[in-house]
Amino acid sequence: MLASASTILIVAEALEAHGRPVTVIDPVMVSTSGTQLLPHKAITELREHLLPLATILTPNISEARLLFENSTGNTYPEPRSLDDLIDLAKKVQALGVEWVLLKGGHLPMTKDHHAAAKDSREPLVVVDVLYNGSELHLMETEYIPSTSTHGTGCSLASAIASGLALGNDMPRAVEVACRYIEKGIKTAIPRGKGNGPINHFHTMPTIPFNV
């Protein structure tokens, strides 16, 4: 997390000095519990200096709303449908970033893509919205109730960066990364209390010990 305006400016200067390389930015600004982690000035510096340098920005819903509100001074209503997510993704992309991946994990939806009731018993989905100003890609996955979700945003951004480094185009890199996170949550073993980590090693073969 880039926790101060001065740190954000230093990173932006370094990216400029290195010729604006391919950059995946996870704008960590809001905790899982909803607490704002960055002061207003730092959010403004991130929006004005880092977003134009990002190849892809990966905000969650709260972070996307915060960026929009920081830019316009207007409050963005809580999304309640897929159409709302798409609209919010387009507004964030218009702030100057090349690609935006709006993560929809905090908005479980029914199959008709509307926000699910808290006591819903039907199968639910989450949708991540990838947009670059002309191309729109929807990454729909099963909603998995789990406490093993700590670090999902960081892991997703790292997986996207790895896919891009392997030569994948953006939609393919994002799709593979989303599937990686989905399976990491599915196969995670709950540990201790609170939110534990996903299983980052689910793609690695294991050999049982001989007894």
N, C-alpha and C positions, 0 to 999 in steps of 0.2 A: 504494500500500500504506500502510495506517495502521500504522506501525511501533512505536508505543508506547501504553501505557495512557492517558497524558495526551492524546495526539492523538485517540484514540478517544472520550474523554469530551468533548472540545471539539466534535467532529463531532456527537455525540449531543445536546449542548446546543443546537447550531445548528439541528438538525432539529426539536427541540421548539419552539424559538423561532419557527420558520417554520411552525408548525401541522402538523407531520408530513406533508410532501408525499410524493407517490409517489416511492419510493426503491428503486433497484436496488443491491444490495450484493454485490460479489464479494469474499468473505473471503480475501484473499491471505495464506495462512499457511504453505503448504508449497510448496517449489520443485518444478520438474519432476523434478529428481534425487531428491526425497524429503526434502530438508533442511527442518527446521522453521525458519521465518523469524521467528516472533513468540515472545516470552517467555510463560511461563504466565500471568502477571498480565494481559498485554494480551489474551490469548485469553479470559480470564474477563470482562474489561471489555467486550469485543466481544459476548460471549454475553449478558451481563446488561443491557447498555445499548443496543446497536445492533440486535440481533436483533428486539426488540419493535417497533422503528421501521421495519423493512424491509418493503416491499411484496413483494419477492422476494429471496431469498438464493440465490446460485449457486455452491455449493461443489463442488470435485471430490471424489473418493472419500476421499482422504487428509484433506482439510479437514473433511469431514463426520464421519469417524471421530474426528478430534481434538476437534471440538465435542462429540460425544457423550461421549467419554472425560473431557473437562473438566467436563461437567455431572454425570456419574454416578460418576466414579472407576473405571469398569469399562472394560476393553479391548474394542473391537468387532472381531470377527474379520474378516479380509480377505474381501470379497464374492467369491463364485464363481459367481453366477448372477443372472438378472434378479430372481428372487424376493428375493435378498439385497439388491439395490439398492433395490427397493421398500420393504423393511423399514427400511433405513437412512434413506431419504428421509422416511419417516413418523416415525422417531425424531427426526430433526433438526427437522422441522416442528413437532413437539410441544414444542420448546424455546421456542416463542413467536413464530415468524415466520409471516406470512400465507401466503405461497407459498414453496416451496423447489423449486429446479431442481437435482437431483443429476446432475452431469455424469459420464457413463459412459465418456468417451474413453480412460481408462486401463485399461479392462476389455474388450478385444476378445472377442466371443462368437461361438459357432457359431450356426447358424440356429435351433437349439433352445434358445438363450439360456442356454448354460452356458459358463464360461470356456474359451477356446481354448488348446490346447497351443501352446508356443512355436514348434514346428516345423510347425504346421498349414498345410496348403496349400489348404484349402477357403475359399470366400468367407466373410468375417467381417463382423459388424455391431457397432455400438456403440449403446447406448440411453441417452438422457437421460430422467430421471424427474421429471415435474412434478406436484406434489401440494400441496393447500391444506387438508387435513383432511377433505374430502369428495369432491373431484374428483381423479381420477388420469388423467394423460395421458402416453403414452409416445412419445418422439421417436426413432424408429429410423433410422439412416443407415448407409451403407456404411463399413466401417473402411478407412481410407486410410493405408498405411504411408508416412510422410513425415517429413522433417526440417524442413519449413516449418510449424512449429506454435508458434513463439514468439509469445506474446501472444494465444493463442486465447481464454483466459478473459476477458481485458479486452475483447477485441473482441466476444465474445458478450454480455457484460453491456451494453456500449454499444449494440449492435444491439437488444437487448430494450428498453432505455430509449427508443431512437428509435421503435420500434414502438408503445410505450405513448403517447409524445408525439403520434403520428399518430392516436391514438384507437382503436387495436386493443385487444381484450380480452387478458387475459394468455395464454391458450393460443395465440391467433393470433400475438401478438407473439413468443412463444418459438419457435413453429414456424418462422416466417419467419427469425428470427435463427439458428436451427440450420441451416437450409438455406443461409443466407448464409455461415456459417463452413465448412460442408461444401464448397461450391464454391470458397471462398477457399483452402482447402487443396489441392483438386484442381488449380486453375489456377496455383498459386504456382510461381515459378521459384527453384530452390535457389540460395542466394547464400552464398559463402564457406564457412566450416567451422562445424560445430555446428548449432543450431536457428535457422533463419531465419524471417522473418515470413510470414504468409499474404498472399495477394493481396487487398487490401482494395478494389481498383478493378475487380473482374471484372464489375460491372454497368454500368460506364461504356463507351459506344461509343468506339472509336478509329478514326481515319482514317489510313491509311498515308501516309508521306511520298512525294511524287512524286520519282522519280530522274531 
